[in-house]
Amino acid sequence: MKSLHVDHVCEKCHGTLVLDREVDLLIGMTWCVSLCINCGRRTKVEKEPKPMTAS
Ligand SMILES: [Zn+2]
């Protein structure tokens, strides 16, 4: 069984991860990322970006 696994601890510094949304205005895409509030490391959560217009 596959499930989306999200670590809530940064693998680099073991800081706290929060979910954030990254937006690329140039291509009009958005995707979820996990952001480390300690070192600022961003890791993509979703494999594929979504169009900003899709809602
Ligand atoms: Zn970190």
mmCIF file of the protein (N, C-alpha, C, O) and its ligand, coordinates in Angstrom:
data_MODEL
# 
_entry.id   MODEL 
# 
loop_
_entity.id 
_entity.type 
_entity.pdbx_number_of_molecules 
1 polymer     1 
2 non-polymer 1 
# 
_entity_poly.entity_id                      1 
_entity_poly.type                           'polypeptide(L)' 
_entity_poly.nstd_linkage                   no 
_entity_poly.nstd_monomer                   no 
_entity_poly.pdbx_seq_one_letter_code       MKSLHVDHVCEKCHGTLVLDREVDLLIGMTWCVSLCINCGRRTKVEKEPKPMTAS 
_entity_poly.pdbx_seq_one_letter_code_can   MKSLHVDHVCEKCHGTLVLDREVDLLIGMTWCVSLCINCGRRTKVEKEPKPMTAS 
_entity_poly.pdbx_strand_id                 A 
# 
loop_
_entity_poly_seq.entity_id 
_entity_poly_seq.num 
_entity_poly_seq.mon_id 
_entity_poly_seq.hetero 
1 1  MET n 
1 2  LYS n 
1 3  SER n 
1 4  LEU n 
1 5  HIS n 
1 6  VAL n 
1 7  ASP n 
1 8  HIS n 
1 9  VAL n 
1 10 CYS n 
1 11 GLU n 
1 12 LYS n 
1 13 CYS n 
1 14 HIS n 
1 15 GLY n 
1 16 THR n 
1 17 LEU n 
1 18 VAL n 
1 19 LEU n 
1 20 ASP n 
1 21 ARG n 
1 22 GLU n 
1 23 VAL n 
1 24 ASP n 
1 25 LEU n 
1 26 LEU n 
1 27 ILE n 
1 28 GLY n 
1 29 MET n 
1 30 THR n 
1 31 TRP n 
1 32 CYS n 
1 33 VAL n 
1 34 SER n 
1 35 LEU n 
1 36 CYS n 
1 37 ILE n 
1 38 ASN n 
1 39 CYS n 
1 40 GLY n 
1 41 ARG n 
1 42 ARG n 
1 43 THR n 
1 44 LYS n 
1 45 VAL n 
1 46 GLU n 
1 47 LYS n 
1 48 GLU n 
1 49 PRO n 
1 50 LYS n 
1 51 PRO n 
1 52 MET n 
1 53 THR n 
1 54 ALA n 
1 55 SER n 
# 
loop_
_struct_asym.id 
_struct_asym.entity_id 
A 1 
B 2 
# 
loop_
_chem_comp.id 
_chem_comp.type 
_chem_comp.mon_nstd_flag 
ALA 'L-peptide linking' y 
ARG 'L-peptide linking' y 
ASN 'L-peptide linking' y 
ASP 'L-peptide linking' y 
CYS 'L-peptide linking' y 
GLU 'L-peptide linking' y 
GLY 'peptide linking'   y 
HIS 'L-peptide linking' y 
ILE 'L-peptide linking' y 
LEU 'L-peptide linking' y 
LYS 'L-peptide linking' y 
MET 'L-peptide linking' y 
PRO 'L-peptide linking' y 
SER 'L-peptide linking' y 
THR 'L-peptide linking' y 
TRP 'L-peptide linking' y 
VAL 'L-peptide linking' y 
ZN  non-polymer         . 
# 
_pdbx_entity_nonpoly.entity_id   2 
_pdbx_entity_nonpoly.name        ? 
_pdbx_entity_nonpoly.comp_id     ZN 
# 
_pdbx_nonpoly_scheme.asym_id         B 
_pdbx_nonpoly_scheme.entity_id       2 
_pdbx_nonpoly_scheme.mon_id          ZN 
_pdbx_nonpoly_scheme.ndb_seq_num     1 
_pdbx_nonpoly_scheme.pdb_seq_num     101 
_pdbx_nonpoly_scheme.auth_seq_num    101 
_pdbx_nonpoly_scheme.pdb_mon_id      ZN 
_pdbx_nonpoly_scheme.auth_mon_id     ZN 
_pdbx_nonpoly_scheme.pdb_strand_id   A 
_pdbx_nonpoly_scheme.pdb_ins_code    . 
# 
loop_
_atom_site.group_PDB 
_atom_site.id 
_atom_site.type_symbol 
_atom_site.label_atom_id 
_atom_site.label_alt_id 
_atom_site.label_comp_id 
_atom_site.label_asym_id 
_atom_site.label_entity_id 
_atom_site.label_seq_id 
_atom_site.pdbx_PDB_ins_code 
_atom_site.Cartn_x 
_atom_site.Cartn_y 
_atom_site.Cartn_z 
_atom_site.occupancy 
_atom_site.B_iso_or_equiv 
_atom_site.pdbx_formal_charge 
_atom_site.auth_seq_id 
_atom_site.auth_comp_id 
_atom_site.auth_asym_id 
_atom_site.auth_atom_id 
_atom_site.pdbx_PDB_model_num 
ATOM   1   N  N  . MET A 1 1  ? 0.847   -1.190 0.000   1.00 0.00 ? 1   MET A N  1 
ATOM   2   C  CA . MET A 1 1  ? 0.000   0.000  0.000   1.00 0.00 ? 1   MET A CA 1 
ATOM   3   C  C  . MET A 1 1  ? 0.885   1.243  0.000   1.00 0.00 ? 1   MET A C  1 
ATOM   4   O  O  . MET A 1 1  ? 1.773   1.405  0.837   1.00 0.00 ? 1   MET A O  1 
ATOM   5   N  N  . LYS A 1 2  ? 0.617   2.093  -0.945  1.00 0.00 ? 2   LYS A N  1 
ATOM   6   C  CA . LYS A 1 2  ? 1.403   3.322  -1.026  1.00 0.00 ? 2   LYS A CA 1 
ATOM   7   C  C  . LYS A 1 2  ? 0.673   4.464  -0.336  1.00 0.00 ? 2   LYS A C  1 
ATOM   8   O  O  . LYS A 1 2  ? -0.539  4.628  -0.482  1.00 0.00 ? 2   LYS A O  1 
ATOM   9   N  N  . SER A 1 3  ? 1.412   5.228  0.398   1.00 0.00 ? 3   SER A N  1 
ATOM   10  C  CA . SER A 1 3  ? 0.837   6.437  0.975   1.00 0.00 ? 3   SER A CA 1 
ATOM   11  C  C  . SER A 1 3  ? 1.884   7.534  0.948   1.00 0.00 ? 3   SER A C  1 
ATOM   12  O  O  . SER A 1 3  ? 3.087   7.280  0.997   1.00 0.00 ? 3   SER A O  1 
ATOM   13  N  N  . LEU A 1 4  ? 1.395   8.753  0.869   1.00 0.00 ? 4   LEU A N  1 
ATOM   14  C  CA . LEU A 1 4  ? 2.312   9.880  0.812   1.00 0.00 ? 4   LEU A CA 1 
ATOM   15  C  C  . LEU A 1 4  ? 2.930   10.098 2.188   1.00 0.00 ? 4   LEU A C  1 
ATOM   16  O  O  . LEU A 1 4  ? 2.244   10.443 3.151   1.00 0.00 ? 4   LEU A O  1 
ATOM   17  N  N  . HIS A 1 5  ? 4.219   9.893  2.256   1.00 0.00 ? 5   HIS A N  1 
ATOM   18  C  CA . HIS A 1 5  ? 4.897   10.021 3.541   1.00 0.00 ? 5   HIS A CA 1 
ATOM   19  C  C  . HIS A 1 5  ? 5.577   11.375 3.639   1.00 0.00 ? 5   HIS A C  1 
ATOM   20  O  O  . HIS A 1 5  ? 6.399   11.735 2.796   1.00 0.00 ? 5   HIS A O  1 
ATOM   21  N  N  . VAL A 1 6  ? 5.232   12.104 4.653   1.00 0.00 ? 6   VAL A N  1 
ATOM   22  C  CA . VAL A 1 6  ? 5.844   13.415 4.862   1.00 0.00 ? 6   VAL A CA 1 
ATOM   23  C  C  . VAL A 1 6  ? 6.532   13.427 6.217   1.00 0.00 ? 6   VAL A C  1 
ATOM   24  O  O  . VAL A 1 6  ? 5.893   13.293 7.260   1.00 0.00 ? 6   VAL A O  1 
ATOM   25  N  N  . ASP A 1 7  ? 7.811   13.586 6.179   1.00 0.00 ? 7   ASP A N  1 
ATOM   26  C  CA . ASP A 1 7  ? 8.544   13.714 7.433   1.00 0.00 ? 7   ASP A CA 1 
ATOM   27  C  C  . ASP A 1 7  ? 8.347   15.108 8.000   1.00 0.00 ? 7   ASP A C  1 
ATOM   28  O  O  . ASP A 1 7  ? 8.398   16.101 7.275   1.00 0.00 ? 7   ASP A O  1 
ATOM   29  N  N  . HIS A 1 8  ? 8.127   15.168 9.269   1.00 0.00 ? 8   HIS A N  1 
ATOM   30  C  CA . HIS A 1 8  ? 7.932   16.472 9.888   1.00 0.00 ? 8   HIS A CA 1 
ATOM   31  C  C  . HIS A 1 8  ? 9.191   16.945 10.585  1.00 0.00 ? 8   HIS A C  1 
ATOM   32  O  O  . HIS A 1 8  ? 9.170   17.880 11.385  1.00 0.00 ? 8   HIS A O  1 
ATOM   33  N  N  . VAL A 1 9  ? 10.288  16.280 10.264  1.00 0.00 ? 9   VAL A N  1 
ATOM   34  C  CA . VAL A 1 9  ? 11.590  16.697 10.770  1.00 0.00 ? 9   VAL A CA 1 
ATOM   35  C  C  . VAL A 1 9  ? 12.552  16.780 9.585   1.00 0.00 ? 9   VAL A C  1 
ATOM   36  O  O  . VAL A 1 9  ? 12.613  15.873 8.756   1.00 0.00 ? 9   VAL A O  1 
ATOM   37  N  N  . CYS A 1 10 ? 13.293  17.872 9.520   1.00 0.00 ? 10  CYS A N  1 
ATOM   38  C  CA . CYS A 1 10 ? 14.237  18.065 8.434   1.00 0.00 ? 10  CYS A CA 1 
ATOM   39  C  C  . CYS A 1 10 ? 15.335  17.002 8.496   1.00 0.00 ? 10  CYS A C  1 
ATOM   40  O  O  . CYS A 1 10 ? 15.934  16.767 9.546   1.00 0.00 ? 10  CYS A O  1 
ATOM   41  N  N  . GLU A 1 11 ? 15.585  16.362 7.344   1.00 0.00 ? 11  GLU A N  1 
ATOM   42  C  CA . GLU A 1 11 ? 16.601  15.309 7.335   1.00 0.00 ? 11  GLU A CA 1 
ATOM   43  C  C  . GLU A 1 11 ? 18.010  15.890 7.384   1.00 0.00 ? 11  GLU A C  1 
ATOM   44  O  O  . GLU A 1 11 ? 18.980  15.166 7.605   1.00 0.00 ? 11  GLU A O  1 
ATOM   45  N  N  . LYS A 1 12 ? 18.114  17.174 7.181   1.00 0.00 ? 12  LYS A N  1 
ATOM   46  C  CA . LYS A 1 12 ? 19.417  17.825 7.183   1.00 0.00 ? 12  LYS A CA 1 
ATOM   47  C  C  . LYS A 1 12 ? 19.799  18.323 8.577   1.00 0.00 ? 12  LYS A C  1 
ATOM   48  O  O  . LYS A 1 12 ? 20.899  18.063 9.065   1.00 0.00 ? 12  LYS A O  1 
ATOM   49  N  N  . CYS A 1 13 ? 18.868  19.046 9.206   1.00 0.00 ? 13  CYS A N  1 
ATOM   50  C  CA . CYS A 1 13 ? 19.200  19.664 10.499  1.00 0.00 ? 13  CYS A CA 1 
ATOM   51  C  C  . CYS A 1 13 ? 18.254  19.220 11.613  1.00 0.00 ? 13  CYS A C  1 
ATOM   52  O  O  . CYS A 1 13 ? 18.405  19.627 12.765  1.00 0.00 ? 13  CYS A O  1 
ATOM   53  N  N  . HIS A 1 14 ? 17.271  18.377 11.258  1.00 0.00 ? 14  HIS A N  1 
ATOM   54  C  CA . HIS A 1 14 ? 16.283  17.884 12.214  1.00 0.00 ? 14  HIS A CA 1 
ATOM   55  C  C  . HIS A 1 14 ? 15.421  19.009 12.780  1.00 0.00 ? 14  HIS A C  1 
ATOM   56  O  O  . HIS A 1 14 ? 14.862  18.903 13.872  1.00 0.00 ? 14  HIS A O  1 
ATOM   57  N  N  . GLY A 1 15 ? 15.331  20.080 12.012  1.00 0.00 ? 15  GLY A N  1 
ATOM   58  C  CA . GLY A 1 15 ? 14.432  21.166 12.398  1.00 0.00 ? 15  GLY A CA 1 
ATOM   59  C  C  . GLY A 1 15 ? 12.995  20.817 12.046  1.00 0.00 ? 15  GLY A C  1 
ATOM   60  O  O  . GLY A 1 15 ? 12.727  19.790 11.423  1.00 0.00 ? 15  GLY A O  1 
ATOM   61  N  N  . THR A 1 16 ? 12.094  21.666 12.446  1.00 0.00 ? 16  THR A N  1 
ATOM   62  C  CA . THR A 1 16 ? 10.674  21.429 12.218  1.00 0.00 ? 16  THR A CA 1 
ATOM   63  C  C  . THR A 1 16 ? 10.289  21.794 10.790  1.00 0.00 ? 16  THR A C  1 
ATOM   64  O  O  . THR A 1 16 ? 10.669  22.846 10.276  1.00 0.00 ? 16  THR A O  1 
ATOM   65  N  N  . LEU A 1 17 ? 9.524   20.902 10.158  1.00 0.00 ? 17  LEU A N  1 
ATOM   66  C  CA . LEU A 1 17 ? 9.042   21.162 8.814   1.00 0.00 ? 17  LEU A CA 1 
ATOM   67  C  C  . LEU A 1 17 ? 7.599   21.635 8.854   1.00 0.00 ? 17  LEU A C  1 
ATOM   68  O  O  . LEU A 1 17 ? 6.786   21.139 9.634   1.00 0.00 ? 17  LEU A O  1 
ATOM   69  N  N  . VAL A 1 18 ? 7.304   22.584 8.015   1.00 0.00 ? 18  VAL A N  1 
ATOM   70  C  CA . VAL A 1 18 ? 5.923   23.022 7.847   1.00 0.00 ? 18  VAL A CA 1 
ATOM   71  C  C  . VAL A 1 18 ? 5.569   22.930 6.377   1.00 0.00 ? 18  VAL A C  1 
ATOM   72  O  O  . VAL A 1 18 ? 6.435   23.057 5.512   1.00 0.00 ? 18  VAL A O  1 
ATOM   73  N  N  . LEU A 1 19 ? 4.307   22.711 6.097   1.00 0.00 ? 19  LEU A N  1 
ATOM   74  C  CA . LEU A 1 19 ? 3.881   22.657 4.711   1.00 0.00 ? 19  LEU A CA 1 
ATOM   75  C  C  . LEU A 1 19 ? 3.711   24.069 4.175   1.00 0.00 ? 19  LEU A C  1 
ATOM   76  O  O  . LEU A 1 19 ? 3.139   24.940 4.832   1.00 0.00 ? 19  LEU A O  1 
ATOM   77  N  N  . ASP A 1 20 ? 4.214   24.272 2.982   1.00 0.00 ? 20  ASP A N  1 
ATOM   78  C  CA . ASP A 1 20 ? 4.110   25.574 2.362   1.00 0.00 ? 20  ASP A CA 1 
ATOM   79  C  C  . ASP A 1 20 ? 3.725   25.377 0.907   1.00 0.00 ? 20  ASP A C  1 
ATOM   80  O  O  . ASP A 1 20 ? 3.747   24.256 0.398   1.00 0.00 ? 20  ASP A O  1 
ATOM   81  N  N  . ARG A 1 21 ? 3.380   26.440 0.255   1.00 0.00 ? 21  ARG A N  1 
ATOM   82  C  CA . ARG A 1 21 ? 3.010   26.358 -1.147  1.00 0.00 ? 21  ARG A CA 1 
ATOM   83  C  C  . ARG A 1 21 ? 3.954   27.224 -1.959  1.00 0.00 ? 21  ARG A C  1 
ATOM   84  O  O  . ARG A 1 21 ? 4.159   28.400 -1.659  1.00 0.00 ? 21  ARG A O  1 
ATOM   85  N  N  . GLU A 1 22 ? 4.512   26.636 -2.967  1.00 0.00 ? 22  GLU A N  1 
ATOM   86  C  CA . GLU A 1 22 ? 5.425   27.368 -3.818  1.00 0.00 ? 22  GLU A CA 1 
ATOM   87  C  C  . GLU A 1 22 ? 4.724   27.707 -5.133  1.00 0.00 ? 22  GLU A C  1 
ATOM   88  O  O  . GLU A 1 22 ? 4.008   26.885 -5.705  1.00 0.00 ? 22  GLU A O  1 
ATOM   89  N  N  . VAL A 1 23 ? 4.943   28.906 -5.584  1.00 0.00 ? 23  VAL A N  1 
ATOM   90  C  CA . VAL A 1 23 ? 4.273   29.368 -6.795  1.00 0.00 ? 23  VAL A CA 1 
ATOM   91  C  C  . VAL A 1 23 ? 5.307   29.851 -7.794  1.00 0.00 ? 23  VAL A C  1 
ATOM   92  O  O  . VAL A 1 23 ? 6.203   30.625 -7.458  1.00 0.00 ? 23  VAL A O  1 
ATOM   93  N  N  . ASP A 1 24 ? 5.172   29.385 -9.014  1.00 0.00 ? 24  ASP A N  1 
ATOM   94  C  CA . ASP A 1 24 ? 6.006   29.890 -10.096 1.00 0.00 ? 24  ASP A CA 1 
ATOM   95  C  C  . ASP A 1 24 ? 5.120   30.696 -11.029 1.00 0.00 ? 24  ASP A C  1 
ATOM   96  O  O  . ASP A 1 24 ? 4.353   30.145 -11.818 1.00 0.00 ? 24  ASP A O  1 
ATOM   97  N  N  . LEU A 1 25 ? 5.243   32.015 -10.922 1.00 0.00 ? 25  LEU A N  1 
ATOM   98  C  CA . LEU A 1 25 ? 4.369   32.879 -11.712 1.00 0.00 ? 25  LEU A CA 1 
ATOM   99  C  C  . LEU A 1 25 ? 4.705   32.826 -13.196 1.00 0.00 ? 25  LEU A C  1 
ATOM   100 O  O  . LEU A 1 25 ? 3.851   33.097 -14.041 1.00 0.00 ? 25  LEU A O  1 
ATOM   101 N  N  . LEU A 1 26 ? 5.933   32.481 -13.510 1.00 0.00 ? 26  LEU A N  1 
ATOM   102 C  CA . LEU A 1 26 ? 6.348   32.439 -14.912 1.00 0.00 ? 26  LEU A CA 1 
ATOM   103 C  C  . LEU A 1 26 ? 5.613   31.356 -15.687 1.00 0.00 ? 26  LEU A C  1 
ATOM   104 O  O  . LEU A 1 26 ? 5.178   31.558 -16.821 1.00 0.00 ? 26  LEU A O  1 
ATOM   105 N  N  . ILE A 1 27 ? 5.487   30.192 -15.039 1.00 0.00 ? 27  ILE A N  1 
ATOM   106 C  CA . ILE A 1 27 ? 4.802   29.091 -15.718 1.00 0.00 ? 27  ILE A CA 1 
ATOM   107 C  C  . ILE A 1 27 ? 3.387   28.899 -15.193 1.00 0.00 ? 27  ILE A C  1 
ATOM   108 O  O  . ILE A 1 27 ? 2.647   28.049 -15.687 1.00 0.00 ? 27  ILE A O  1 
ATOM   109 N  N  . GLY A 1 28 ? 3.006   29.697 -14.181 1.00 0.00 ? 28  GLY A N  1 
ATOM   110 C  CA . GLY A 1 28 ? 1.642   29.641 -13.661 1.00 0.00 ? 28  GLY A CA 1 
ATOM   111 C  C  . GLY A 1 28 ? 1.321   28.337 -12.965 1.00 0.00 ? 28  GLY A C  1 
ATOM   112 O  O  . GLY A 1 28 ? 0.198   27.840 -13.046 1.00 0.00 ? 28  GLY A O  1 
ATOM   113 N  N  . MET A 1 29 ? 2.312   27.781 -12.279 1.00 0.00 ? 29  MET A N  1 
ATOM   114 C  CA . MET A 1 29 ? 2.103   26.512 -11.590 1.00 0.00 ? 29  MET A CA 1 
ATOM   115 C  C  . MET A 1 29 ? 2.323   26.678 -10.096 1.00 0.00 ? 29  MET A C  1 
ATOM   116 O  O  . MET A 1 29 ? 3.050   27.568 -9.654  1.00 0.00 ? 29  MET A O  1 
ATOM   117 N  N  . THR A 1 30 ? 1.689   25.814 -9.333  1.00 0.00 ? 30  THR A N  1 
ATOM   118 C  CA . THR A 1 30 ? 1.847   25.837 -7.892  1.00 0.00 ? 30  THR A CA 1 
ATOM   119 C  C  . THR A 1 30 ? 1.992   24.416 -7.381  1.00 0.00 ? 30  THR A C  1 
ATOM   120 O  O  . THR A 1 30 ? 1.434   23.485 -7.961  1.00 0.00 ? 30  THR A O  1 
ATOM   121 N  N  . TRP A 1 31 ? 2.741   24.245 -6.297  1.00 0.00 ? 31  TRP A N  1 
ATOM   122 C  CA . TRP A 1 31 ? 2.901   22.910 -5.725  1.00 0.00 ? 31  TRP A CA 1 
ATOM   123 C  C  . TRP A 1 31 ? 3.248   23.010 -4.251  1.00 0.00 ? 31  TRP A C  1 
ATOM   124 O  O  . TRP A 1 31 ? 3.773   24.019 -3.780  1.00 0.00 ? 31  TRP A O  1 
ATOM   125 N  N  . CYS A 1 32 ? 2.942   21.942 -3.538  1.00 0.00 ? 32  CYS A N  1 
ATOM   126 C  CA . CYS A 1 32 ? 3.198   21.912 -2.103  1.00 0.00 ? 32  CYS A CA 1 
ATOM   127 C  C  . CYS A 1 32 ? 4.663   21.579 -1.842  1.00 0.00 ? 32  CYS A C  1 
ATOM   128 O  O  . CYS A 1 32 ? 5.252   20.735 -2.517  1.00 0.00 ? 32  CYS A O  1 
ATOM   129 N  N  . VAL A 1 33 ? 5.233   22.247 -0.865  1.00 0.00 ? 33  VAL A N  1 
ATOM   130 C  CA . VAL A 1 33 ? 6.583   21.936 -0.430  1.00 0.00 ? 33  VAL A CA 1 
ATOM   131 C  C  . VAL A 1 33 ? 6.593   21.863 1.091   1.00 0.00 ? 33  VAL A C  1 
ATOM   132 O  O  . VAL A 1 33 ? 5.755   22.471 1.757   1.00 0.00 ? 33  VAL A O  1 
ATOM   133 N  N  . SER A 1 34 ? 7.537   21.120 1.628   1.00 0.00 ? 34  SER A N  1 
ATOM   134 C  CA . SER A 1 34 ? 7.755   21.168 3.068   1.00 0.00 ? 34  SER A CA 1 
ATOM   135 C  C  . SER A 1 34 ? 8.943   22.081 3.312   1.00 0.00 ? 34  SER A C  1 
ATOM   136 O  O  . SER A 1 34 ? 10.007  21.919 2.714   1.00 0.00 ? 34  SER A O  1 
ATOM   137 N  N  . LEU A 1 35 ? 8.744   23.029 4.188   1.00 0.00 ? 35  LEU A N  1 
ATOM   138 C  CA . LEU A 1 35 ? 9.752   24.046 4.453   1.00 0.00 ? 35  LEU A CA 1 
ATOM   139 C  C  . LEU A 1 35 ? 10.298  23.880 5.855   1.00 0.00 ? 35  LEU A C  1 
ATOM   140 O  O  . LEU A 1 35 ? 9.541   23.844 6.825   1.00 0.00 ? 35  LEU A O  1 
ATOM   141 N  N  . CYS A 1 36 ? 11.606  23.780 5.959   1.00 0.00 ? 36  CYS A N  1 
ATOM   142 C  CA . CYS A 1 36 ? 12.242  23.703 7.267   1.00 0.00 ? 36  CYS A CA 1 
ATOM   143 C  C  . CYS A 1 36 ? 12.368  25.114 7.827   1.00 0.00 ? 36  CYS A C  1 
ATOM   144 O  O  . CYS A 1 36 ? 12.987  25.985 7.217   1.00 0.00 ? 36  CYS A O  1 
ATOM   145 N  N  . ILE A 1 37 ? 11.769  25.329 9.005   1.00 0.00 ? 37  ILE A N  1 
ATOM   146 C  CA . ILE A 1 37 ? 11.801  26.674 9.582   1.00 0.00 ? 37  ILE A CA 1 
ATOM   147 C  C  . ILE A 1 37 ? 13.145  26.968 10.226  1.00 0.00 ? 37  ILE A C  1 
ATOM   148 O  O  . ILE A 1 37 ? 13.405  28.089 10.663  1.00 0.00 ? 37  ILE A O  1 
ATOM   149 N  N  . ASN A 1 38 ? 13.995  25.952 10.280  1.00 0.00 ? 38  ASN A N  1 
ATOM   150 C  CA . ASN A 1 38 ? 15.310  26.144 10.885  1.00 0.00 ? 38  ASN A CA 1 
ATOM   151 C  C  . ASN A 1 38 ? 16.360  26.528 9.840   1.00 0.00 ? 38  ASN A C  1 
ATOM   152 O  O  . ASN A 1 38 ? 17.048  27.538 9.988   1.00 0.00 ? 38  ASN A O  1 
ATOM   153 N  N  . CYS A 1 39 ? 16.479  25.721 8.788   1.00 0.00 ? 39  CYS A N  1 
ATOM   154 C  CA . CYS A 1 39 ? 17.532  25.966 7.796   1.00 0.00 ? 39  CYS A CA 1 
ATOM   155 C  C  . CYS A 1 39 ? 16.978  26.452 6.464   1.00 0.00 ? 39  CYS A C  1 
ATOM   156 O  O  . CYS A 1 39 ? 17.739  26.831 5.574   1.00 0.00 ? 39  CYS A O  1 
ATOM   157 N  N  . GLY A 1 40 ? 15.661  26.441 6.325   1.00 0.00 ? 40  GLY A N  1 
ATOM   158 C  CA . GLY A 1 40 ? 15.072  26.966 5.109   1.00 0.00 ? 40  GLY A CA 1 
ATOM   159 C  C  . GLY A 1 40 ? 15.058  25.994 3.950   1.00 0.00 ? 40  GLY A C  1 
ATOM   160 O  O  . GLY A 1 40 ? 14.747  26.378 2.822   1.00 0.00 ? 40  GLY A O  1 
ATOM   161 N  N  . ARG A 1 41 ? 15.390  24.743 4.211   1.00 0.00 ? 41  ARG A N  1 
ATOM   162 C  CA . ARG A 1 41 ? 15.409  23.734 3.178   1.00 0.00 ? 41  ARG A CA 1 
ATOM   163 C  C  . ARG A 1 41 ? 13.995  23.452 2.687   1.00 0.00 ? 41  ARG A C  1 
ATOM   164 O  O  . ARG A 1 41 ? 13.072  23.273 3.482   1.00 0.00 ? 41  ARG A O  1 
ATOM   165 N  N  . ARG A 1 42 ? 13.839  23.415 1.382   1.00 0.00 ? 42  ARG A N  1 
ATOM   166 C  CA . ARG A 1 42 ? 12.529  23.137 0.791   1.00 0.00 ? 42  ARG A CA 1 
ATOM   167 C  C  . ARG A 1 42 ? 12.558  21.797 0.095   1.00 0.00 ? 42  ARG A C  1 
ATOM   168 O  O  . ARG A 1 42 ? 13.488  21.491 -0.651  1.00 0.00 ? 42  ARG A O  1 
ATOM   169 N  N  . THR A 1 43 ? 11.536  21.001 0.343   1.00 0.00 ? 43  THR A N  1 
ATOM   170 C  CA . THR A 1 43 ? 11.425  19.714 -0.311  1.00 0.00 ? 43  THR A CA 1 
ATOM   171 C  C  . THR A 1 43 ? 10.049  19.603 -0.947  1.00 0.00 ? 43  THR A C  1 
ATOM   172 O  O  . THR A 1 43 ? 9.028   19.831 -0.299  1.00 0.00 ? 43  THR A O  1 
ATOM   173 N  N  . LYS A 1 44 ? 10.041  19.256 -2.206  1.00 0.00 ? 44  LYS A N  1 
ATOM   174 C  CA . LYS A 1 44 ? 8.763   19.107 -2.884  1.00 0.00 ? 44  LYS A CA 1 
ATOM   175 C  C  . LYS A 1 44 ? 7.988   17.936 -2.305  1.00 0.00 ? 44  LYS A C  1 
ATOM   176 O  O  . LYS A 1 44 ? 8.531   16.851 -2.098  1.00 0.00 ? 44  LYS A O  1 
ATOM   177 N  N  . VAL A 1 45 ? 6.712   18.176 -2.050  1.00 0.00 ? 45  VAL A N  1 
ATOM   178 C  CA . VAL A 1 45 ? 5.852   17.135 -1.524  1.00 0.00 ? 45  VAL A CA 1 
ATOM   179 C  C  . VAL A 1 45 ? 5.090   16.459 -2.655  1.00 0.00 ? 45  VAL A C  1 
ATOM   180 O  O  . VAL A 1 45 ? 4.974   15.235 -2.712  1.00 0.00 ? 45  VAL A O  1 
ATOM   181 N  N  . GLU A 1 46 ? 4.580   17.285 -3.546  1.00 0.00 ? 46  GLU A N  1 
ATOM   182 C  CA . GLU A 1 46 ? 3.826   16.754 -4.671  1.00 0.00 ? 46  GLU A CA 1 
ATOM   183 C  C  . GLU A 1 46 ? 4.767   16.494 -5.839  1.00 0.00 ? 46  GLU A C  1 
ATOM   184 O  O  . GLU A 1 46 ? 5.690   17.266 -6.100  1.00 0.00 ? 46  GLU A O  1 
ATOM   185 N  N  . LYS A 1 47 ? 4.516   15.406 -6.525  1.00 0.00 ? 47  LYS A N  1 
ATOM   186 C  CA . LYS A 1 47 ? 5.370   15.052 -7.642  1.00 0.00 ? 47  LYS A CA 1 
ATOM   187 C  C  . LYS A 1 47 ? 5.231   16.043 -8.794  1.00 0.00 ? 47  LYS A C  1 
ATOM   188 O  O  . LYS A 1 47 ? 6.211   16.424 -9.433  1.00 0.00 ? 47  LYS A O  1 
ATOM   189 N  N  . GLU A 1 48 ? 3.995   16.448 -9.039  1.00 0.00 ? 48  GLU A N  1 
ATOM   190 C  CA . GLU A 1 48 ? 3.759   17.311 -10.189 1.00 0.00 ? 48  GLU A CA 1 
ATOM   191 C  C  . GLU A 1 48 ? 3.061   18.597 -9.762  1.00 0.00 ? 48  GLU A C  1 
ATOM   192 O  O  . GLU A 1 48 ? 2.143   18.577 -8.942  1.00 0.00 ? 48  GLU A O  1 
ATOM   193 N  N  . PRO A 1 49 ? 3.504   19.704 -10.322 1.00 0.00 ? 49  PRO A N  1 
ATOM   194 C  CA . PRO A 1 49 ? 2.860   20.983 -10.025 1.00 0.00 ? 49  PRO A CA 1 
ATOM   195 C  C  . PRO A 1 49 ? 1.454   21.034 -10.595 1.00 0.00 ? 49  PRO A C  1 
ATOM   196 O  O  . PRO A 1 49 ? 1.112   20.312 -11.531 1.00 0.00 ? 49  PRO A O  1 
ATOM   197 N  N  . LYS A 1 50 ? 0.657   21.903 -10.008 1.00 0.00 ? 50  LYS A N  1 
ATOM   198 C  CA . LYS A 1 50 ? -0.717  22.065 -10.490 1.00 0.00 ? 50  LYS A CA 1 
ATOM   199 C  C  . LYS A 1 50 ? -0.865  23.449 -11.086 1.00 0.00 ? 50  LYS A C  1 
ATOM   200 O  O  . LYS A 1 50 ? -0.240  24.400 -10.616 1.00 0.00 ? 50  LYS A O  1 
ATOM   201 N  N  . PRO A 1 51 ? -1.674  23.569 -12.101 1.00 0.00 ? 51  PRO A N  1 
ATOM   202 C  CA . PRO A 1 51 ? -1.930  24.896 -12.674 1.00 0.00 ? 51  PRO A CA 1 
ATOM   203 C  C  . PRO A 1 51 ? -2.619  25.787 -11.661 1.00 0.00 ? 51  PRO A C  1 
ATOM   204 O  O  . PRO A 1 51 ? -3.495  25.330 -10.928 1.00 0.00 ? 51  PRO A O  1 
ATOM   205 N  N  . MET A 1 52 ? -2.237  27.047 -11.612 1.00 0.00 ? 52  MET A N  1 
ATOM   206 C  CA . MET A 1 52 ? -2.821  27.973 -10.655 1.00 0.00 ? 52  MET A CA 1 
ATOM   207 C  C  . MET A 1 52 ? -4.291  28.210 -10.930 1.00 0.00 ? 52  MET A C  1 
ATOM   208 O  O  . MET A 1 52 ? -5.052  28.553 -10.025 1.00 0.00 ? 52  MET A O  1 
ATOM   209 N  N  . THR A 1 53 ? -4.688  28.028 -12.171 1.00 0.00 ? 53  THR A N  1 
ATOM   210 C  CA . THR A 1 53 ? -6.074  28.318 -12.546 1.00 0.00 ? 53  THR A CA 1 
ATOM   211 C  C  . THR A 1 53 ? -7.022  27.212 -12.134 1.00 0.00 ? 53  THR A C  1 
ATOM   212 O  O  . THR A 1 53 ? -8.236  27.413 -12.105 1.00 0.00 ? 53  THR A O  1 
ATOM   213 N  N  . ALA A 1 54 ? -6.483  26.048 -11.817 1.00 0.00 ? 54  ALA A N  1 
ATOM   214 C  CA . ALA A 1 54 ? -7.326  24.917 -11.447 1.00 0.00 ? 54  ALA A CA 1 
ATOM   215 C  C  . ALA A 1 54 ? -7.820  25.064 -10.015 1.00 0.00 ? 54  ALA A C  1 
ATOM   216 O  O  . ALA A 1 54 ? -7.027  25.092 -9.074  1.00 0.00 ? 54  ALA A O  1 
ATOM   217 N  N  . SER A 1 55 ? -9.122  25.157 -9.862  1.00 0.00 ? 55  SER A N  1 
ATOM   218 C  CA . SER A 1 55 ? -9.651  25.259 -8.506  1.00 0.00 ? 55  SER A CA 1 
ATOM   219 C  C  . SER A 1 55 ? -11.080 24.731 -8.497  1.00 0.00 ? 55  SER A C  1 
ATOM   220 O  O  . SER A 1 55 ? -11.728 24.721 -7.450  1.00 0.00 ? 55  SER A O  1 
HETATM 221 ZN ZN . ZN  B 2 .  ? 16.538  21.953 8.176   1.00 0.00 2 101 ZN  A ZN 1 
# 
